């Protein structure tokens, strides 16, 4: 069974959850996923409201060509 809850951590960093009785006497795996930050609007970023609509896809110069990528170090990340 999967249950998704949204809760707020208090000023002391404590999180209190009361689960449904169906979870009583069970071993649970708890996964904490932080809330994503609010995406800023173009105006909040200092652009006019229609800036991206007016400029995206408007290049009229010579054809842009992506060069071949060179080999780079492989990375192993601990965080998903």
MODELLER restraints for C-alpha pairs under 7 A, 6 or more apart:
rsr = mdl.restraints
at = mdl.atoms
rsr.add(forms.Gaussian(group=physical.xy_distance, feature=features.Distance(at['CA:8:A'], at['CA:15:A']), mean=6.75, stdev=0.5))
rsr.add(forms.Gaussian(group=physical.xy_distance, feature=features.Distance(at['CA:9:A'], at['CA:15:A']), mean=4.81, stdev=0.5))
rsr.add(forms.Gaussian(group=physical.xy_distance, feature=features.Distance(at['CA:42:A'], at['CA:48:A']), mean=6.52, stdev=0.5))
rsr.add(forms.Gaussian(group=physical.xy_distance, feature=features.Distance(at['CA:42:A'], at['CA:49:A']), mean=5.78, stdev=0.5))
rsr.add(forms.Gaussian(group=physical.xy_distance, feature=features.Distance(at['CA:43:A'], at['CA:49:A']), mean=5.67, stdev=0.5))
